[in-house]
Amino acid sequence: MRILVLQHERVEDPGVFRKFLAEDGHEYDTVHLNEGDALPAIDGYDALWALGGPMDVWQEDVHPWLAAEKAFIREAVAERGVPFFGLCLGHQLLAEALGGAVGPAETPEVGLMDVSLTEEGAAGIMFDGVPERFPCLQWHSAEITRLPEGAQCLATSPACAVQAMKWETRAYSVQFHVEVEKNTVENWAGVPEYAAALERALGADGAAQLAAEVSARLPDLNAVAERLYMNWLQTAARV
């Protein structure tokens, strides 16, 4: 499989998914949209991934490429039927691209927190083999406020209604982060927007605190990531 990866921050890469992709012989090309890379033609790619980033989906005045990215996602998913996987910002971009809505979160989530599967999530392919309640890394202050037509909510939390989403049979996305590696918190804490959110949520020593918590739970986090990766491959094969 050849995957096109839309990246919005240099240090916010596919993380542990790089290991899984390499082991299975899949290839991916990365487009750094925030650094001015142009969007390529989707022809020749078997799937599209969109990762997280410190910007918000509505900041098209500051980041004009967001409008083109949403149009690109809409064409790839809704018109061409390309399998999709989105993380955090990528989750929100998918929702907006397909006619949903995203807004500021009433309660930003930053830290290691649990999410719970909905009935649809527990019964579907994407979360097969994943516990009905599981830990994940949260680092967001925006959320989906209205699902696109044809979408289902697969996971939720008390502070964020739509933690995971499925659109028809080919697009999946999660608000939380499962791509976590041992240096993820340290790397992301160097991004000013993320550092500010971390300090507001956890205090001045938030980075060290969160890094320790993630390190202690890393095997569990990576196990969920690998399961989601394998399940997503199954959904992509069915398109």
C-alpha positions as a printed NumPy array, in Angstrom:
array([[  0.   ,   0.   ,   0.   ],
       [  1.144,   3.539,  -0.777],
       [ -0.195,   6.16 ,   1.625],
       [ -0.213,   9.944,   1.354],
       [  0.312,  11.546,   4.774],
       [ -0.767,  15.152,   5.387],
       [  1.398,  16.55 ,   8.195],
       [  0.916,  19.897,   9.948],
       [  3.875,  20.094,  12.347],
       [  7.356,  18.688,  11.812],
       [  7.506,  16.818,  15.152],
       [  3.942,  15.518,  14.897],
       [  4.637,  12.622,  12.556],
       [  3.04 ,   9.16 ,  12.257],
       [  4.943,   8.078,  15.365],
       [  4.71 ,   4.388,  16.19 ],
       [  2.72 ,   3.79 ,  12.995],
       [  5.994,   4.177,  11.085],
       [  7.176,   0.945,  12.701],
       [  3.989,  -0.909,  11.78 ],
       [  4.051,   0.339,   8.192],
       [  7.708,  -0.617,   7.739],
       [  7.167,  -4.105,   9.156],
       [  4.337,  -4.698,   6.684],
       [  6.171,  -3.238,   3.699],
       [  3.819,  -0.297,   3.189],
       [  5.211,   3.   ,   1.891],
       [  4.136,   6.574,   2.576],
       [  4.886,  10.049,   1.266],
       [  4.615,  13.035,   3.594],
       [  3.348,  16.49 ,   2.632],
       [  4.319,  19.228,   5.131],
       [  1.458,  21.618,   4.535],
       [  2.496,  24.115,   7.213],
       [  5.891,  24.423,   5.51 ],
       [  4.448,  25.232,   2.104],
       [  4.478,  21.837,   0.418],
       [  1.991,  21.542,  -2.43 ],
       [ -0.726,  18.921,  -2.409],
       [  0.007,  16.234,  -5.01 ],
       [ -2.536,  14.428,  -7.139],
       [ -4.235,  11.68 ,  -5.141],
       [ -3.909,   9.361,  -8.139],
       [ -1.463,   6.583,  -7.419],
       [ -2.109,   6.548,  -3.668],
       [ -4.058,   3.784,  -1.973],
       [ -4.976,   5.748,   1.15 ],
       [ -4.874,   9.178,   2.768],
       [ -3.881,   9.988,   6.347],
       [ -4.166,  13.402,   8.04 ],
       [ -2.259,  13.986,  11.275],
       [ -2.545,  16.462,  14.135],
       [ -1.283,  20.009,  14.384],
       [ -1.338,  23.131,  16.582],
       [ -3.614,  25.119,  14.273],
       [ -7.424,  25.079,  14.269],
       [ -9.55 ,  24.083,  11.285],
       [-11.178,  27.528,  11.133],
       [ -7.881,  29.466,  10.937],
       [ -7.905,  29.783,   7.159],
       [ -6.954,  33.462,   7.408],
       [ -3.709,  32.51 ,   9.184],
       [ -3.182,  29.216,   7.336],
       [ -4.744,  29.589,   3.866],
       [ -3.735,  26.056,   2.891],
       [ -6.397,  24.692,   5.269],
       [ -9.131,  25.47 ,   2.727],
       [ -7.302,  23.579,   0.005],
       [ -6.629,  20.69 ,   2.36 ],
       [-10.298,  20.319,   3.273],
       [-11.254,  20.386,  -0.409],
       [ -8.562,  17.772,  -1.091],
       [ -9.879,  15.499,   1.668],
       [-13.444,  15.897,   0.431],
       [-12.472,  14.979,  -3.125],
       [-10.363,  12.016,  -2.03 ],
       [-12.9  ,  10.549,   0.402],
       [-16.335,  11.55 ,  -0.894],
       [-15.679,  11.594,  -4.622],
       [-12.874,   9.101,  -5.202],
       [-13.48 ,   6.654,  -2.359],
       [ -9.923,   6.749,  -0.986],
       [ -9.582,   5.073,   2.45 ],
       [ -8.839,   7.683,   5.136],
       [ -7.426,   7.782,   8.653],
       [ -7.292,  10.987,  10.69 ],
       [ -5.725,  11.884,  14.033],
       [ -6.73 ,  14.904,  16.169],
       [ -6.654,  17.815,  13.674],
       [ -7.077,  15.232,  10.917],
       [-10.237,  14.016,  12.67 ],
       [-11.626,  17.544,  12.725],
       [-10.602,  18.238,   9.119],
       [-12.481,  15.148,   7.962],
       [-15.624,  16.324,   9.739],
       [-15.505,  19.796,   8.181],
       [-14.571,  18.467,   4.751],
       [-17.69 ,  16.283,   4.739],
       [-20.113,  18.946,   5.97 ],
       [-19.839,  18.627,   9.752],
       [-18.791,  21.371,  12.161],
       [-15.878,  21.956,  14.548],
       [-15.601,  24.534,  17.331],
       [-13.693,  25.363,  20.516],
       [-14.022,  22.692,  23.179],
       [-15.975,  23.639,  26.283],
       [-13.444,  21.618,  28.272],
       [-10.041,  21.17 ,  26.592],
       [ -8.485,  17.765,  27.188],
       [ -4.758,  17.539,  27.862],
       [ -3.242,  14.507,  29.515],
       [ -3.576,  10.754,  29.709],
       [ -7.316,  10.036,  29.804],
       [ -9.804,   7.274,  29.097],
       [-12.294,   7.13 ,  26.254],
       [-15.223,   4.737,  25.944],
       [-16.609,   2.991,  22.897],
       [-20.176,   3.652,  21.807],
       [-22.435,   0.772,  20.802],
       [-21.477,   1.399,  17.173],
       [-17.795,   1.44 ,  18.064],
       [-17.97 ,  -1.798,  20.056],
       [-19.822,  -3.558,  17.243],
       [-17.694,  -2.358,  14.328],
       [-14.398,  -3.318,  12.719],
       [-12.239,  -0.364,  13.693],
       [-12.21 ,  -1.031,  17.439],
       [-12.428,  -4.816,  17.283],
       [-10.226,  -6.246,  20.027],
       [ -9.912,  -2.892,  21.811],
       [-11.308,  -2.661,  25.37 ],
       [-14.599,  -0.783,  25.692],
       [-12.722,   1.72 ,  27.872],
       [ -9.053,   2.431,  27.221],
       [ -6.375,   5.08 ,  27.935],
       [ -5.086,   7.506,  25.325],
       [ -3.145,  10.742,  25.035],
       [ -5.322,  13.825,  24.698],
       [ -3.982,  17.226,  23.634],
       [ -6.751,  19.3  ,  22.064],
       [ -8.867,  22.406,  22.666],
       [-11.251,  22.003,  19.7  ],
       [-13.802,  19.296,  18.947],
       [-16.407,  18.142,  16.473],
       [-19.688,  19.855,  17.336],
       [-21.793,  18.351,  14.528],
       [-21.222,  15.072,  12.742],
       [-21.322,  15.03 ,   8.941],
       [-24.281,  13.331,   7.33 ],
       [-23.546,   9.621,   7.024],
       [-21.158,   9.579,  10.003],
       [-21.255,   7.527,  13.201],
       [-19.639,   8.281,  16.548],
       [-17.518,   5.308,  17.615],
       [-16.033,   6.563,  20.901],
       [-16.752,   9.278,  23.436],
       [-15.634,  10.848,  26.714],
       [-17.344,  13.061,  29.31 ],
       [-15.654,  16.203,  27.956],
       [-15.771,  15.393,  24.241],
       [-18.758,  13.723,  22.607],
       [-17.065,  12.625,  19.376],
       [-13.77 ,  10.918,  20.194],
       [-13.845,   8.665,  17.135],
       [-15.815,   8.775,  13.919],
       [-16.649,   6.585,  10.953],
       [-17.958,   7.955,   7.659],
       [-19.666,   5.416,   5.434],
       [-17.261,   2.482,   4.958],
       [-13.957,   4.102,   4.097],
       [-13.098,   6.964,   6.446],
       [-12.135,   6.706,  10.112],
       [-10.731,   9.26 ,  12.519],
       [ -9.947,   9.748,  16.21 ],
       [ -9.687,  12.896,  18.314],
       [ -7.107,  11.346,  20.635],
       [ -3.528,  10.318,  19.932],
       [ -2.529,   6.668,  19.557],
       [  0.698,   7.215,  17.595],
       [  2.609,   7.866,  20.826],
       [  6.292,   6.977,  21.225],
       [  8.649,   7.4  ,  24.171],
       [  9.767,  10.878,  23.056],
       [  6.368,  12.185,  21.897],
       [  5.57 ,  14.377,  24.915],
       [  9.069,  15.854,  24.991],
       [  8.943,  16.684,  21.288],
       [  5.44 ,  18.139,  21.321],
       [  6.134,  20.209,  24.436],
       [  8.555,  22.195,  22.256],
       [  5.661,  23.482,  20.127],
       [  4.559,  26.819,  21.674],
       [  0.82 ,  26.199,  21.32 ],
       [  1.118,  22.744,  22.844],
       [  3.381,  23.966,  25.659],
       [  0.841,  26.641,  26.606],
       [ -2.037,  24.154,  26.64 ],
       [  0.012,  21.74 ,  28.709],
       [  0.885,  24.384,  31.293],
       [ -2.732,  25.551,  31.562],
       [ -3.912,  22.01 ,  32.156],
       [ -1.155,  20.507,  34.291],
       [  0.96 ,  23.378,  35.603],
       [  4.568,  24.413,  35.116],
       [  5.909,  20.86 ,  35.431],
       [  3.23 ,  19.461,  33.142],
       [  5.63 ,  18.202,  30.504],
       [  7.651,  16.103,  32.933],
       [  4.512,  14.832,  34.643],
       [  2.819,  13.821,  31.406],
       [  5.989,  12.26 ,  29.989],
       [  6.282,  10.048,  33.075],
       [  2.627,   8.998,  32.871],
       [  2.886,   8.176,  29.179],
       [  6.123,   6.243,  29.675],
       [  4.495,   4.096,  32.36 ],
       [  1.548,   3.266,  30.087],
       [  3.407,   3.12 ,  26.768],
       [  2.954,  -0.654,  26.225],
       [ -0.816,  -0.268,  26.634],
       [ -0.924,   2.782,  24.367],
       [  1.106,   1.046,  21.676],
       [ -1.03 ,  -2.09 ,  21.902],
       [ -4.149,  -0.048,  21.15 ],
       [ -2.319,   1.713,  18.314],
       [ -1.291,  -1.574,  16.717],
       [ -4.792,  -2.968,  16.987],
       [ -6.316,   0.13 ,  15.405],
       [ -3.711,  -0.013,  12.654],
       [ -4.521,  -3.633,  11.838],
       [ -8.243,  -2.974,  11.957],
       [ -7.917,   0.082,   9.72 ],
       [ -6.035,  -2.019,   7.162],
       [ -9.01 ,  -4.396,   7.13 ],
       [-11.413,  -1.536,   6.463],
       [ -9.182,  -0.197,   3.695],
       [ -9.059,  -3.606,   2.037],
       [-12.869,  -3.712,   1.902],
       [-13.223,  -0.502,  -0.103]])
